[in-house]
Amino acid sequence: MSDVLPAGKLPPELLGKLLATIPDDPSIVIGAGVGRDAAAVRHGDRVLVLKSDPITFATDEIGWYAPNVNANDIACMGATPRWMLATALLADGGTTPELVERIFRSLHEACAALGVLIVGGHTEITTGLDRTIIAGTMIGDAREEDLVDPRRARAGDAVILARGIAIEGTSLISREMADELIPLLGAEMVERSQRFLHEPGISVVPAARLLHGALERELHGLHDPTEGGLATGLREIATAAGTGIMVERDQIPVYPETTAICAALSLDPLGLIASGALLATVSPESADHAVTLLIQAGIPAARIGTLLTDPAQIMMGAGGRETDLPEFAVDEIARLFVERSTNLPS
């Protein structure tokens, strides 16, 4: 059983090998690759940006998560999210008309807030599931010259983090495990953490648009760290750029609510699912300007690292010492649920 893969993302080496077998085509501007948030294909005089992402951890307000996490990746490519297809797989034995109506209502509300139209998808009640899963496919469009290609990042670029970590993980855990957390942290802390879904929220679209519009060609990459947390997202931007990276741990903003939840449950916030944070690689000359732009817009931001020449150097500095950047084969939330055999409600 040693070859059985754990829950979570495929190991990047295996995924990279599989993606390398996909044939190329002149219509493909940006194809599949580790660290690339979405694909881009030519369509007439425009470029369509295509993304597919499922929601597998959340149960509460799952319809709000699905459009936002897909729109984040579209925006990280410099495109405008426009259309969405949603495949809703509903659990056999636990699905009621009221549940379905609630899911679809939150889907519509999230899409409306993003200016996205739902244009189709699929629904079914599926055997073997203990909770609902929504797989979203989103389509955006852009001019080809406006695309943000993560392969454009280069050694010497500054790494900027907009907002803090880990917004999505904080919201998910506090919503799914409220009964366990309230005696440990108090009702006020848990309720505040539950509101993270909407405030500060999991959308990075406004921050991505701000940097894209202001920095133009000085913006070399945008990335939405999701499953596997910030540490995995940082590794992914280095992989996409073909560089190494040095990250300063003390510069990474972590929300107090996140810190409290992670301490109570023995989790590392660097490996906790992190939608709501935005990573940007910018020219070193533009780093201070990028941080100032975000802060002036009311978006917390900090320079947390630098891309290095040697791809083998994936490093983190903390307390005057340099170590390897932590690596998480499994997202901390997946590890938590597996270890505690959490049976999430459907």
Secondary structure as the mmCIF struct_conf table of DSSP 4:
data_model
#
loop_
_struct_conf.conf_type_id
_struct_conf.id
_struct_conf.beg_label_comp_id
_struct_conf.beg_label_asym_id
_struct_conf.beg_label_seq_id
_struct_conf.end_label_comp_id
_struct_conf.end_label_asym_id
_struct_conf.end_label_seq_id
TURN_TY1_P TURN_TY1_P1 SER A 2 ASP A 3
HELX_LH_PP_P HELX_LH_PP_P1 VAL A 4 PRO A 6
BEND BEND1 ALA A 7 LYS A 9
HELX_LH_PP_P HELX_LH_PP_P2 LEU A 10 PRO A 11
HELX_RH_AL_P HELX_RH_AL_P1 PRO A 12 LEU A 19
TURN_TY1_P TURN_TY1_P2 ALA A 20 THR A 21
BEND BEND2 ILE A 22 ILE A 22
HELX_LH_PP_P HELX_LH_PP_P3 PRO A 23 ASP A 24
TURN_TY1_P TURN_TY1_P3 PRO A 26 SER A 27
STRN STRN1 ILE A 28 ILE A 30
TURN_TY1_P TURN_TY1_P4 VAL A 34 GLY A 35
STRN STRN2 ALA A 39 HIS A 43
TURN_TY1_P TURN_TY1_P5 GLY A 44 ASP A 45
STRN STRN3 ARG A 46 ILE A 55
BEND BEND3 PHE A 57 PHE A 57
TURN_TY1_P TURN_TY1_P6 ASP A 60 GLU A 61
HELX_RH_AL_P HELX_RH_AL_P2 ILE A 62 CYS A 76
TURN_TY1_P TURN_TY1_P7 MET A 77 GLY A 78
STRN STRN4 THR A 80 ALA A 91
TURN_TY1_P TURN_TY1_P8 ASP A 92 GLY A 94
HELX_RH_AL_P HELX_RH_AL_P3 PRO A 97 LEU A 114
TURN_TY1_P TURN_TY1_P9 GLY A 115 GLY A 115
STRN STRN5 LEU A 117 THR A 126
TURN_TY1_P TURN_TY1_P10 THR A 127 GLY A 128
BEND BEND4 ASP A 130 ARG A 131
STRN STRN6 ILE A 133 ALA A 142
HELX_RH_3T_P HELX_RH_3T_P1 GLU A 144 ASP A 146
HELX_RH_3T_P HELX_RH_3T_P2 PRO A 150 ARG A 152
TURN_TY1_P TURN_TY1_P11 ALA A 155 GLY A 156
STRN STRN7 ALA A 158 ALA A 162
BEND BEND5 ARG A 163 ARG A 163
STRN STRN8 ILE A 165 ILE A 165
TURN_TY1_P TURN_TY1_P12 ALA A 166 ALA A 166
HELX_RH_AL_P HELX_RH_AL_P4 ILE A 167 GLU A 176
BEND BEND6 MET A 177 MET A 177
HELX_RH_AL_P HELX_RH_AL_P5 ALA A 178 LEU A 185
HELX_RH_AL_P HELX_RH_AL_P6 ALA A 187 GLN A 194
HELX_RH_3T_P HELX_RH_3T_P3 ARG A 195 LEU A 197
TURN_TY1_P TURN_TY1_P13 HIS A 198 GLY A 201
BEND BEND7 ILE A 202 ILE A 202
HELX_RH_AL_P HELX_RH_AL_P7 VAL A 205 LEU A 215
HELX_RH_3T_P HELX_RH_3T_P4 GLU A 216 GLU A 218
STRN STRN9 LEU A 219 HIS A 223
TURN_TY1_P TURN_TY1_P14 GLU A 227 GLY A 228
HELX_RH_AL_P HELX_RH_AL_P8 GLY A 229 ALA A 241
TURN_TY1_P TURN_TY1_P15 GLY A 242 GLY A 242
STRN STRN10 GLY A 244 GLU A 248
HELX_RH_3T_P HELX_RH_3T_P5 ARG A 249 GLN A 251
STRN STRN11 VAL A 254 VAL A 254
HELX_RH_AL_P HELX_RH_AL_P9 PRO A 256 LEU A 265
TURN_TY1_P TURN_TY1_P16 SER A 266 SER A 266
HELX_RH_3T_P HELX_RH_3T_P6 PRO A 269 GLY A 271
BEND BEND8 LEU A 272 LEU A 272
TURN_TY1_P TURN_TY1_P17 SER A 275 GLY A 276
STRN STRN12 LEU A 278 VAL A 282
HELX_RH_3T_P HELX_RH_3T_P7 PRO A 284 SER A 286
HELX_RH_AL_P HELX_RH_AL_P10 ALA A 287 GLN A 296
TURN_TY1_P TURN_TY1_P18 ALA A 297 GLY A 298
STRN STRN13 ALA A 301 LEU A 308
BEND BEND9 THR A 309 THR A 309
TURN_TY1_P TURN_TY1_P19 PRO A 311 ALA A 312
STRN STRN14 ILE A 314 ALA A 318
TURN_TY1_P TURN_TY1_P20 GLY A 319 GLY A 320
STRN STRN15 ARG A 321 ASP A 324
HELX_LH_PP_P HELX_LH_PP_P4 LEU A 325 PRO A 326
BEND BEND10 ALA A 329 VAL A 330
HELX_RH_AL_P HELX_RH_AL_P11 GLU A 332 GLU A 339
TURN_TY1_P TURN_TY1_P21 ARG A 340 SER A 341
#
